[in-house]
Amino acid sequence: MKSLALTSILGEIALAFGVVYIMGYSFFHSSETREPTSLAIYSTFPVLFGTAVSAFEGIGVIIPIHDSMRHPQEFRKTLSVNYIICFFVYCGFGLSVYLAYGSFLRPLPTITAILPPTILTAVVKLSISFALLCSYPIQMFTVFEILENELGWVSSESRADKYLDIERNMMRAFVVTIASGLAVLVPNFQNFMGLVGAVGCSMLGFTLPALFYWNVCPVRSISVKIGCCSIIIFSFVTMILSSYLNLVQLFGSL
């Protein structure tokens, strides 16, 4: 995990450049394609839920990051600060672009489609692609670790297999190829991500933590029981609604 720190930092810098440029362009060129803008569209809230949960969910790398920290006692404070920063960045970016362009954004495949076809636009797209390339290994770190443990591909003194690295790299290449193929073949990727967030990320972020806490802590007050039940019910209801709406929009675009 520590070896991925440098690439992750480089990716964040590249992503920050793209975000700042798009926000600046939206601010100075909003009048060119100004559209009527509603402050909120409540009918699409379940779709927003799935997308937002997938953006914030990072439980897969929590333990590896904690174990890799030089001062793990600072982990909770560091995590809280990072989530607060992410919240304001997501909200600021989304609001600035939406208030600038309104419903003009809906038919666009990606947010970079609002940019003119210039060299600087190409640089921004390359920066965002580079950021995804750098952040992908740390996102898949836990996935590969689990798969390799299940397949018995763990380095140890009892297994000095010269083909171990080849087997690992072939499996990783296969997983990356499948994920890339899905990203290319899915016609409406934002709804696909919303579906993943509604089903998988809501389970990881809301349902399972509440169930784990319920089982691990046998002594629970009434307020804790109400809180756990409320989280589980909220997760299931929003998961069903968000999944349904994302599936309707996803298959409607085929």
N, C-alpha and C positions, 0 to 999 in steps of 0.2 A: 504493500500500500504506500509506503514512503517513497518508493521509486516512481510512483505515479504523480507525486505532488507537483513536480516541475511542469509536466505536460498539462496538468489541470490548471495551474496558474496561467500558463501561456494561453490556454483555451479561454479562461475567464477574461483575460485582457482583450483577446480578439473579439469575444462576444460583447464586451463593454463598448468597444469601438463601434460595432454595428448598431447596438442599441442607441447610443448617443447620436449617431448620424441619422438614423431613422426618425428619432424624436425631433431633432433639429430640422430635418427636412419637412416633417409634418407641420411644425410650427410656422415655418416661413412660406410654405406653399399650400396651406390648407384652403385658401380662397379660390384656388384654381379648380377644384373639384368639390366644392362645398355641397353637402347634402343635408337634408333635414335630419336632425339627430334626436332620438328619444333618450331620456336620461336612463331609463331601465326598461328592459323587455322581460317581464316576469314569466312569460310562457316558456322562455328558453333557459330558465334558471337551472333545471335539472341537467341540461347539457353543460352549462357552466360549471356545475358541481363536479362532474366527471373530469373535465379538463383541468380545473383548479387542483383537485386532489392529486391528479397525476403529476402536476407541476411541483407540488410541495412534498409529495411522498418521497422519502429517502431512507426508509427504515432498513433497506438492504445493506447500506454502507455505514450505519450508525456504529455497530460493534467494531468493524475493522478500523474505522477512524479513531474510535475511543482507544483501542488497543495500540494504535500507532502514535498516539500523542505523547510528547515528552512530559507534559503535565496533565495527566488525565483528570485530575481533580477540577480542572478548569473547563471540563467538557460541557457541562450543563450551561454555564454562562456563555461559552462560545457558540453553542448550538442556538440558544435563545437570540443572541445578537444576529447571527446569520439568518435566522428565520424572519426577524424583524426587517432586516435589510432587503431580503428577497421579497417580502410583502410589499414594501414601498416601491421597489423596482418594478414588480409585476403591475401593481396598480397604476403607478405613474406612466409606465410605457403604454399599457392598454388604454387608459383614459386619454392620454395626449393624442394618440393616433385615432381613437374612435371619435373624440370630439372634433378632430380636424376633418375627418372624412365621412363619418357616419355610416349610413347603409351602403355607401360606395365600396366598402371593404368586403361585403358579404360574398359576392361572386368571385373574389380573388383567391387563387390557390394558396398563396403565401403573402406575408406582409411585405416582402421585398418587391412585390409586383407594383407597388405604388411609386417606386423609384424610376427615374428616367433611364433609358439605355445608354449610360455613359461608362467611362473607365472607372470612375469612382464607385459607381453602383456595382460593377463587377468586383472591385476590391472588397466592398462591404459583403457581398454574397460569399466571396472566398473566405473572408474573416469568420462569418457565421459557420460555414462548412468546416473550417479549421477548428473552431470551438467545439463543434459536435464531434469531430474526430478525436480531439484531445480529451473530451469528457466521457466518451463512450467506454474506454477501458475501466475507469473507476466505477461506472455504473454497472458494468458486467462483472466486476471483480468477485462479488459474492456468488453470482450465478455460476461462474466457472469453478469457483472453490467448492460449491456444493456438488456440481456434476462430477468433478474429479474425485471427490471423496466417495461418492456413490459408485463410481466405476473402479475405485481402487487405484487411481493414478496419483498416489501420494508419494513424494520422495521420502525415503527412509533408508536406514542401513540394511534392512532386510531385503530391499529391492534395489539392486544396482542395475537397472534395465537401461541399456543405451538407447532404446527406442521410446523411452518414456516421454521425452520432450517432443518427439515426432507425433506420438499419439495425442498428447495434449494440444499441440498446435493444430492438428487436423480437426480435432473436435471443436476448438475455438473458431477455426475458419468456417466450419460447417454451420455453427450457431450464428455467426455474423452474416453468412450468406443468406440463411433463412430469414433473419431479421431484415436485411436489406431488400430481399425479394418482396417481403410483405409491404415494406414502405413504398416500394415502386408500384406494386400491383394494386394496392388499395386506392380507389378513385378519390375518396374524400378522407384524407389522412387525419384531419382535425377531429372528425367524428369517430374515427377508429381509436385515436388517443383518448377521446372522451369515454368510449366504451371500455377501454383498458383501465382508465382511472375509476370509472363507476364500479366495475366488477372487482378488479384485482387490488387497486390502490385503496379503495374504501374499506375493503376487508382488512388489509394490512394496517391502515392508519386508524380505523375506528373499531370495527367489529372484533378482530382478534385481540388487540390490547385490552379491551374491556372484558372479554371472556377469560383471558389469561389472568388478569387481576382478580376476577371473580373466583377462579379456581385456586390461585396461589395464596390469596389472603382469606382464610376461613372466617376471621372475625371482621364483620362488616357492619357499619352503622346503617340506619335507615336512609340517610342522605347519600351514602356511597352506593347502596343498592339501587336507589332511584336514579342516580347519575349513570351507573353502568347500564341499566335497562334503557334509559333514555338514549344513550349513545348507540346502543345496539339497534333499537327501533329506528332511530334517525338514519343510521347507516343502511339498514335494509330498505326502508322506504325510498330514500334518495337513490340507492343503487338500482332498484327496480324501475323507477321513473326515468332516471338518466339513461339506463341501458335501453329502455324502450324507445325513447326519443332519438338516441344516437343510432340505433338500428334502423329506425324509420328513415332518418336522413341519409344514412349510409347506403341502404339498399335503394332508396329513391334516387340516388345519384348514379346508379349503375346504368 
